[in-house]
Amino acid sequence: IGMVLVERDDPQVRRAVIVGINNYAVDPRTDRTKNLDGAVNDAEAMVETLRTFHGFKAADIHLVTDQQATRSRILKELQEHLIDPAQPGDLSLFFFAGHGSYQENKKSREVDKRDETIVPADANRGVADIRDKELARLFNRVLDRKAGLVAIFDSCHSGSISRGIGDEGKLRFAVPRAAPAGGEGTADDQVAVSPEERGALFLAATQDQQPAQERFIKGQPRGRFTSALQQILNTSAPGEAVDSLFLRLRALMQAGGS
């Protein structure tokens, strides 16, 4: 990986959209997914790390939490804050902590024929998830403007993945909605070249069938992944390459049993 996240003395503008959703509940009789505990803490911690250690100005970080983080608001923030103002050499960062899910798509190029999704705050009101292919198209627009892109997801993207505290398990996985008629997807679903292939950096809390854990850390519920990532980013050396950062992150999580 050639991208360097940490550079403190360059003229680039660093913009971030930070999303954390604990509050999904609408009606327990019909809710598709339950509330979480530590996602907002994760989002707020990430804001502090970016401001303190990585050269992001407060005005350039948009924090969107709980019921603010509707599908329309998240997409608007991506377009208006990370895409529209991006200039060559700038950095756009997207962080999401909340529920993840998937949707069947028979036209997907992926082996499992599924689109992974992030679940917005208004999902229990019947609003559609935001699919990975939608995100890929938006992320590619950042790259079209010759800006760098980092995307970080502390959410689950496959079934039976739990994020819980102690014995009170909380799923960071939302039951998938039924696919559209036929589950076929559409022609514009297909992204010719993925953002990763174009040099974007993606970090995710889990691989398939791994738990995205949440524990009390220093007295508050936090995601294990974001907490560990924050520790690594807070202690990274100027110019540290991402592959080095990732190895330290993985070692820290494994040392803690993840």
Salt bridges, closest charged atoms under 4 A:
ASP10 OD2 - ARG14 NH2 3.23
ASP27 OD2 - ARG29 NH2 2.72
ASP37 OD1 - LYS170 NZ 3.67
ASP42 OD2 - ARG163 NH2 2.93
ASP42 OD1 - ARG222 NE 2.73
GLU77 OE1 - HIS62 ND1 2.70
GLU77 OE2 - ARG73 NE 2.87
ASP90 OD2 - ARG15 NH1 2.93
GLU104 OE2 - ARG114 NE 3.40
GLU110 OE2 - LYS133 NZ 3.63
ASP115 OD2 - ARG131 NH1 2.80
ASP115 OD1 - LYS133 NZ 2.47
ASP129 OD2 - ARG32 NH2 2.77
ASP132 OD1 - LYS133 NZ 3.91
GLU134 OE1 - ARG71 NH2 2.58
GLU134 OE2 - ARG131 NE 3.80
ASP144 OD1 - ARG198 NH2 2.85
ASP154 OD1 - ARG163 NH1 3.52
ASP154 OD1 - ARG172 NH1 3.15
ASP189 OD1 - ARG131 NH2 2.90
GLU214 OE1 - ARG163 NE 2.75
GLU240 OE1 - ARG248 NH2 2.99
